Structure formats: structure tokens, C-alpha cells
Amino acid sequence: MTGILSLATKCIFQAGFNWKVVEAMWPGFEAAFEGFDIGHCLMLHDEDFGRLVSDTRIVRHGPKIRAVQENARFFADLTEEHGSVGAFLAGWPSSDYMGLLEVLKKRGTRLGGNTGQYFLRFAGVDSFILSQSVTNRLIAEGIVDKAPGSKKEKDAVQAAFNQWKAESGRSFNEISRVLGMSID
């Protein structure tokens, strides 16, 4: 479970920031958060947060630092409920990927939007990423008329991906990449 917290944290800190900078600083993150040990991160207290927001080994962004503890709780809860985070992710039906994103958004911290999408992709979940180019292709195909935000729009996107997966035998990852590269 330690690896999943590290991965989620990396995705959170990369959001809106230069990924290369976060990658170069990652050994400092691992050290500052004690290897992302769930027990340690669950027990962070105000003194730890004070130390972390001034730790030059990491990006000093208070709400993202706080998310480490909150997501440690989220992943510990998933482990208690499903045996492991991996079992939870593996047991989720791929035909409801948008529903899985909603769980991350509601129960996790800072795991909504593209952050959750990248987290799932990097965690090995068959997933699509609604990048600007993928969204533009979905608009061009008449699936949506803007970036999907409502439940109806998200359901339409899920239905389109499910149909393309059934027709092509390709994964969501592959379909997403093809869509992203097929727009000018």
C-alpha cells in the first residue's frame, strides 16, 4: 500500500507544476514522508506539517502536503473494506471508469479531474485521460459539445469509450491515445 500512496502523492504534486521538477525532487519526498509508510502518514500532526511546509527537499504546498495524510486514511479505508487498494481497483468494472473517478474525487483528497486520471493510468488501471486533445476529438465526434462536466456528459463519454472498446478490442489506454493523436 505504500507504493500507491507514493504514486497518488506524486500525481497530486505534479498537477499544475513542472513534472520534471517533482521527479528530480522525488527522493526528497520519499525521505520527508518516511517512504510513504501508511502508518506514519496517518499519524502526521501539526508539528510534522510545520516541518514539512518548510522542508526544502519537497514542494512546499500546504494543501498538497495535507493531502498525503488524508489519502493515507482513504487508502487505509479501502484496504479495510476490500483487502487492498489493488483489489478495490481490480474489482471495479472497467465499463464504469467514470464512476471510479467519482470515487477518487469524493473519497480521496485532490484526486479529482486529470490528477485522478493520471493516477489510475500510472497505477495500471485501463483508463482514458480526458486531455484537451482527447476532449477536442470527442467534441468533433459529437459525443459532447464541451469538456464533460455533468453526469450526462460523463455518461456519454463512458458509453462512447465502452462502444469503441467493444468494437475494436482495444484498451481504453489505446483508444484514448488514438483519439488524442487524431485531432489537429
N, C-alpha and C positions, 0 to 999 in steps of 0.2 A: 504494500500500500504506500510505502514511502515514495516509490517512483512516480506514482500517479499524482501525489501532492506536488512533487517537484515539477512535473510536466505542466500541471494546471497553473502553478505559480509562474513558470517561465512564459506561458501563453499570456497570462494576465499582465506581466511586466512588459512584454513585447508590444502589447496593444497600445497604439499611439506613440510608440517610441522606436528608435532605431534598433532593429533586431540584432545587428552586429555588435552594438554596444552591450546589449543584455547578454549575448552569447559570450563576449570577452570577459564580462564580469561574473559569469555563472559560477566559477569556483568560489568566489567570494560569497555568493548567495548560499551555496551549499554549506560553507563554513558558518555563516551568520545564523542559519536556520538549523544547525546541527544535523546536516544531511537530510533535512525534511522528515525527521523522525516524528511520526504522528503524535505519540505521547508527549514529546517535548513541545511540539507546536500547539497542541491542545492546552497546554499549561502556561503559555505565554501570559505575562502580566504587565501592568503599566510600566514597570521599570524596564522590562525587556523591550517594550515598544519605544520607550525613550531612548534606549541604547541603539535600537535598530534604525530609527529615523535619523540618527547622526552617524551611522556606520558608512564610511566611505567605500567599503567593499561592494556595496549594493546601491541600487537606485533608491533614493530616499523619498519615497512617495507614501505618505501615511496611510491612505485608504487601501492601497495595494498591499502594504505590509500587514495591515489588519486582516485583509482577506486570507492570508495564509492560515491564521488561527481559525477563522470561520470555515474555510474549506477543509481544514483538518477535521472539524466537527462534522461537516457534511459527509466526507468520505468515511469517517468512523461510523456514522449512522447507516450509510449504505452497506458497509461491511456487516454491521449487526443485523440488518434487515435481509441481506441476500447472501451472506457468506464472504463476499469480497466485492470490491468495486468492479473487478473484471467480470465476475458472474453477473452483476447487475447489467453492465454494458452488453455482454454477450447474450443475455436473455431478452434484451429489448428488441422488438420486431423491427427489422430494417424498413419495413413499409410505413413505419411511423417515426421516421428520423426527426421530423419537426416536433413531435411530441417529446422526444428525448432532449432536444434543445430547450424546450419549455421547462423540463425538469431541472436542467442545469441552471437556467435563468432564475427559477423560483426558489430552488433549494440551495444552490451554490451562491457564492458571492463573486461578482464581477465575471461570471461565466456565461453571460448572455451575448447575443449578437455574434460577430465574427470570432470573438475570443473562444466561445463555446464550440464553434465550428472547427476552428483550428485545433483546439484541444482534442476533440473527438477524432479528427483526421490523424493527428500525431499519436494518439492512443491506439490506433489501429482499427478504429470503427469505420466500416464502409460508410462514407459520408460525402456530402456535397458542400461546397463553400459558395455562398452567395456573394461572390466578389462583384465589383462593378461590371466587369465584362460578362460574367455569367448572368447577372441581372439584365444587362442590355440584351443578351440573346433571348432570355425568357420574355422580355417585352417584344422583341422582334417576332417571336413565335406566337404572340398573342396570349400567352399564359397569364401574364399580369400586365398592368399598364404603368406600374412604377415599382420601386423596391417593395417587396412584400412586407407588410407590417400587420395587417389584420389577420384574424384567424381564417377568413375566407380566402385571402390571397396566399397564405401559407399552405392551406389545404390544396389549393390549385397547383402550387409548386410541387408539393409532395405527390399529388396524383400524376403530374407530368413525369417526374422522375421515376415513379413506380412503373408507369407505362413504358417509358424508354428502356428501363432495366429489363422488363419482361420481353419487350420486342427484340432487344439487341443482345441480351445475355451478358451485358457489360455491368460493371460495378458502378455505384454512384460516384466513386472517385473518378473513374474513367469518363463517365458521362459529363461530370462537372468540368473536367479539363477540356474535353472536346468542345463543350459549349463556350467556355471561356476563350478558346483559341479561334472560334468561328465567327467572331464579330469584328468589324473594322473599327 
